[in-house]
Amino acid sequence: MIVEIDADSLPADTGPKDRNGNSRTCIVTRESGSPEEMIRFVAGPGGIVVADLKRQLPGRGCWVRAERQLVEKAVAKKLFARALRAEVKADAGLADEVERLLAEQLAGMMNLARKAGQFISGATKTEQAVRGLAALAVFHAIDAAADGVRKIDQARKAMSFVSEDETEIPAFRPFTGTEMEGLLGSNAFIHAAALAGQAGEGVVKRAIMLEKYRGSVPVRAEGGAGKPQQ
């Protein structure tokens, strides 16, 4: 449920000096949450509202829970100007821009994890990583062939019965093959896996954030892996 709020009553965010993970308040819902669950916005050049995904830009900021509908609501209700206490403009396409930035952030972390040996691609390597309990998560292109996805799904399901907590390794389908070529170039993949380590964990973290922002339905092995519903 989205609740109307008085943005002027929100705690001030005068800059990205807090590194202790303290909760922030969403200007749309007025719910508190960890900065990891939210997106910081600041006034950029020309008074244009911009997303500060790395939470490093100077100046007064405000926060919105990382959900597309909430960013759209903040734009429509002109909540940014009230929260930032400035004459700022939030473009109608801000929600699309945030999704683009989140996608680029995920792709960038995939490249870093690959260099660190914590992100592998290829159907065989991915299945082996799942069956060896080495995979933190698997990734498929949205337009990946159903047969290849099914084999990895079967491995995910089988390994859930032998893992310590009996949970499935999560699966994500964030991009089409064409989108990945644009984002990852020669590192584009059809099937891939994130492996244990700081960079691999970073990939999973950013994939979850993008999925939540889009409102995607998680891919589950039980029913096969179809395209996430938007």
N, C-alpha and C positions, 0 to 999 in steps of 0.2 A: 504494500500500500504506500502510495506517494503522498506525503503530507506537506501542505504549504507551510513555509516558515518565514520568519523575519530574519533575513540574512544579516542584518546589522547586529543581531544578538550573538552571532557566532564568534568564537574565540579568534583573536587576531593571529594571522600567520605572516610575520614580517620578514621571513626569509628562511632558507633551508639550513638553519643552524642545528636543528634537533636531529640527532642521529640515533636516538635511543628507542626508536620504534613506538613512541607514544601515539595514542589514538588521535585521530583527526575527526572532524565533523563534516559530513556531506551537506552541501548547501541545498540539496534538493530534498532529501529524506530526513535530515537532522539526526541521522544515526551515526554513532561513533564507530570508527573502525581503524584497523592498522593501516599505515601508509602503504603497505604492500597490497592492500585490497582496494586502494583508491588512486585517483589521478589528480595531481596538482596542476592548477592552472594559474597563469600570471598574465599581466598585461605586457605584451611585446611592443616592438617598435610601432609607432603610429596608433597606439592604444588598441591594438588587435589582440584578442584573447588567444593565447597559445598554450598547448599542453606541455607540461614540464615533467616528462616521464622519469627522468633521472633525479628529479627533485633537487636540482642544483642551481636553477636560475635565481638571481637576486630579486629582491622586492617582495611586496605583499603578495601572498598567494591565497588561493581557496581550493577546496577539495570536493570532488564528486566521486561517489562510488563507481567503480569501473564497470559500468553497464551502459550500453549505447542509449537505451531509452531515457536514462537519467541525464546524460549529456544533452540529448535532444530537448528534454524538459527544461534544463537550465538555460539553453539558448532561447527557447520559445518564451519563457517567463522573464527573460532579462535578469536572471539571478546573478550573473557574473558582475554586472555593474554595481549591484547592491553589495555583494560580498567583498569586492575589491575596493569599494568606495571610491570609484573613479569613473570618468567618462570613457568607457571602453566599448568595443564592438565585438560581438561574437558572431562570426560568419555562420550562415545557414549550413554550410558544409563542415562544421567543426567536428561533428560525430564521425564523418567519413575520414577526416584527417587524423583523428585519434586512432581509428582502426588501421589506417595505413602505417602510422608510426609504430603501433603495437606489432604489426606484421613484420616491419623492418627490424624491430628490436629482436623478435624471435629468430628471424633469419640470421641476423648478426651473431646471436649467441650460438646458433647451430654451427656457424663457421668457426667460431672460437673453440667450441667443444670438439669439432673435428680435428683442429690443429692439436688439441690436447689429448687426442686419442680417446675421447669420451662420446663420440658420435660417429656411428658407422652406418653404411647404407648397402643396399642389396638384399634381395629376398632371402637368400641362403644365410648370409651373415646375421640378418635380423632374427630369423627363426632360431639359429644356433644361440644367439645371445639370450633369447627368451627361454629356451630349454635349459640353458646353463645358469639361469637365474642371475644373469649379469645385466639384464636390461632394466632400467628404471621406467621406461615407457617406449612405446613404438609409435611410428609415424607413417602414414600412408598418404600418397597423393589422393585428392578427392576423386580423380578419374582413374585410379589404379584398377587393374583387372580384378574382378571378383574372386577368381581362383587363387591368386597370390595372396590376397587379403585373408581368404578363408584358411589357408594353410597356417598362416601366422596366428590367426584367431584360435585355431585348434591348439596350437602350442601355448597360447596365453591361458586358455581354459584348462589344459592339462596341468600346467605349472601352478595354477591356483590351488590345486589339491595337495601339492607337496611343499608349498611355501609355508613359512612359519606362521603367518597371519591369515593364510588361506584367502588372500585377496588377489584379484586379477591385476596384472600389469596394465596400466592405463594405455589407451590408444587414442591418437589424435589424427584428424584429417584436416589440416589447416589450409592447404593450398591446392589448386589444380597444378598439373604439370607445367602449364604455360606460365602461371604465376610464379612458380618456383624457379623457372628459368630466368625470369626477370629479377627475382630476389637473390638467387643463389648462383646463377651462372652455371659454370661447369660442375658445381657441387649439387645441382638439382638431383632429386631422388624420386623413386617410386615407393620404396619401402626403406625405413631406417629405424635405428634404435638409439636412444640416449643411454649412456652407461654411467656407472657410479663415479662420482667426483664432483667438484664444485661447478665446473662448466656444464656437466651433464645435468646436474640439479637445476642450474640456471635455465637450461632449455625447457625442462618440464615446468618450472615456475612460470616462465613467460608463455608457454603454450596454454596453461590453465587460465592465465589472465586474459589471453586473447579469446579463448573459448567462452569464458564468462562474459566478456564484453559483448561478444556476438550473440550470446544467449543460445549457444549450440547445445544440442542434446548429446551427452557423452556416448562414444562408440562402445558398445558392449559385445563381447564375444558370443554370448548366447544366441543372438539373433543374426549373426553375421554382421559385417561392418558396412553399412551403407553411408551415403553422404550425410553429414550432420544436418539436422534440420535447423533452419534459421528462424 
